[in-house]
Amino acid sequence: MMTDMNTETCDPAELATLRSIFAPRPEAAPPAGWEAVRSFEAEHGIVLPEPYRTFVAEVCDGLRAGPPYYGLLPFAQTPSDWGSDRPERLLAEPFPLTATWIWENDEEDEEGLSEQELEARTDAAFDHGSLLLGTDGCGMYWHLVVTGPQRGHVWLIDEYGAMPFGTSSNASPMPGTPGFSGWVTHWAQGRSWFADAPGDEPGEGS
């Protein structure tokens, strides 16, 4: 999967696209502002990837209409169904994955791993190096990777596994333009997240 996106400098064209999607929506939350963004970054020892960083500072910090299905979260929040008994989220720890990993019934990956070792690996996928963007329900959470080789990519992680959104391969379960702006644009166009599904919810942009 391609990982050479520019996450350090905000592309004006990408930011303009994001503005055009969110600005017409009166229910869009106001931007968080640069002071709040920099304070969050200092607290967690990270720098948010562009264009998401400039987007939340200058354009919008949450939209109940999506994406994803249950709304785009303000950047410092977790979904209401995330649970209070989960491990601590460590945003400065590198996100551990670089390719799709379906851990349910994955005998090759699980071979030789104790239950505790497997749990540690899956916990890291959920809690290391990513910011939660929101949920499609049923334990399906969207993450923006903020640390590690996948920085800037959006991943879908649920109880069965983890996979990135946006690859150059049409054989991918979720083909599209990688990155936050590509993910948002995909939603705004009313397209399904998955290649083999019709263009309706939860990827609906209306």
N, C-alpha and C positions, 0 to 999 in steps of 0.2 A: 504494500500500500504506500502511496506517496505521502511523504512527511515534510517536504521542502517548502511549505507555505511560510509566508512572512508573518511572524507573530510579534515582531518587535516594533514595526511601524504601521500605523493605521493607513490603509489604502483609502484615499478620498472617494473612489468609486464605490467601494464596499460600504463605507459609512453613508454615502448618499442613498444607496439601495436600502439600507436599514432604516434610514429616516423616512423614505417613501412608503415603507411598509407600516411603520408604527405611528408616524405623525398624524395621519388622518383618523386615528382611533382615539376618541375622547376619553375612553376608559384606561388608556395607557398611563402607567405610573410615571411621575416626573423623574428626570434623571437624578442619580444619587449625588452627583457633584464630585469634583476631583478630591476634595478634602476627605470625604468618606471613603473613596476608593483607595487613596494612599494610606489612610489609617488602617483599613482592612489588610492591605498588602503588608504593612509593617507588622501587624499583629500576627500574621500567619507566615511571614518570611518568604513571600512570593511576589511576583509581578504578574498581573493578569495578562493573558495573551490578547493581542490585537486581532480583529477590530472590536472584540467584546469589551475590552478595557475602556476605550473611548465611548463605545455605545452606552454603557451603564453610567458613565460620568456625564455625558452630554446629551443623550437622546432619550433613553427610557430605562427604568429599573423595575420592570415587571408588567405583565399583561395577562389578565385572567382568561382571555380568549385563546391564549397559546402563543407560540408553541411551548410545550407539547399540549396534549388534550386537556389537562387540568391546569394549564396556565404556565406562563413563564415566570419563574420565581424572582423576587428581588435578590440581588447577588449575594447577600449575606444570610439567606434563609435556607432551610431545608423543608421538604414537603411535610404536611401535617401527618402523613401516615409513615414517616420515616422511622419512628420509634425512639424511645428514650434509653433503651437498653443496648443500643449498638455500640461498637468500639468507637473511641475518639477518632474524629476525622483529622488526618494529618496532611494538609495541603502541600507542605514543603517536601514531603517524601515523594520520590518519583513514582508516577503511575506505572505499574509493573508490566502492562501488556503492550504488545506491538501488533498483534494479530488476533483475530477472533478466537475465543476460547469457550467452548460449550462444555462445561464441567460435568453436567449430568450425563451419566453413562459414557463418560470419556475414559475408557479403560486404559488407554496408552498414557494419558497424563496422570491418572490416578494410581497407576501401577507402582507399588512400593511406597506409597504415601500413607502415613497414618491419618486417621480422621482429624487429628489436631493439626497436622501439616496442611491438609487440604483446606481446612477451615481458615488457617492463617493466610493461605494464598488467595482464597476468595475474599476474605476480609480486606486484604490489600487492594484488590481490584475495586471494591466498593468504596474504600475510605482513604486511599493514598493518592495524592496528586491530582485531585479533580474537584471541581465545583459543581454542585447540583443545579441543573437548569429547571427541572420539574419532573412530572410523572405522567405516564399514560394510564395509570391505574394498574391494579393486579400485580403490584410489585415491580413494574417496569419503570426504571429511572433513567433519565438522560443526564449525562455528565459532560462537562467541558473540561478537558485535560489541561491543567495549568503547570505541571512539572513533569519533566522526562521527555523521551523521544517523541511521544505523541502529543506534545504541547500544541494546543490550538484545535485539536480534533474533538469531535463530539462522539460519544459512545453511548450505546444503550446497554444497560446492565440489569439483569433480573435474576430470579432464583435459578435459572437454567444455564446462564452463561453471559458472556459479554461480547459485543461486536461493534466495530466502528461504523459510523455513518459516512458514506461518500467515498467511493473508490473509482478507479478508472475502468474496472472490470464490470461488464454487464452481467457476469455470473455471480457477482456479489449479492448477498441477501439484501443489502441496502445501498445500491449504486446511487451516485449523485456527486455534487461538488462538495468536497470536504471543507470543514471549518464552520464556524458559527454563522457567517453570512450565507453560506451555501445551504446550511440546515434550515435557517429561517426562510430563505427564498423558496426552498422546496415545500415547506409548509404553506407559505402564502399562496403558492400556485395550486393548492388543493391536492397535491400528489401524495400517494401512500408512501410511507417510509420503506415498505418492502416491495421488491421487484415483482413478486407474484401475486400482489393484492390490488384491488381496484383503488382508484383515487378518492377514497372517502375516509372517514374517521378511523384511527385517531390522527391521521396526517392532514386533516381538513383545515383549510385556511379561512373558511368563512366564519 
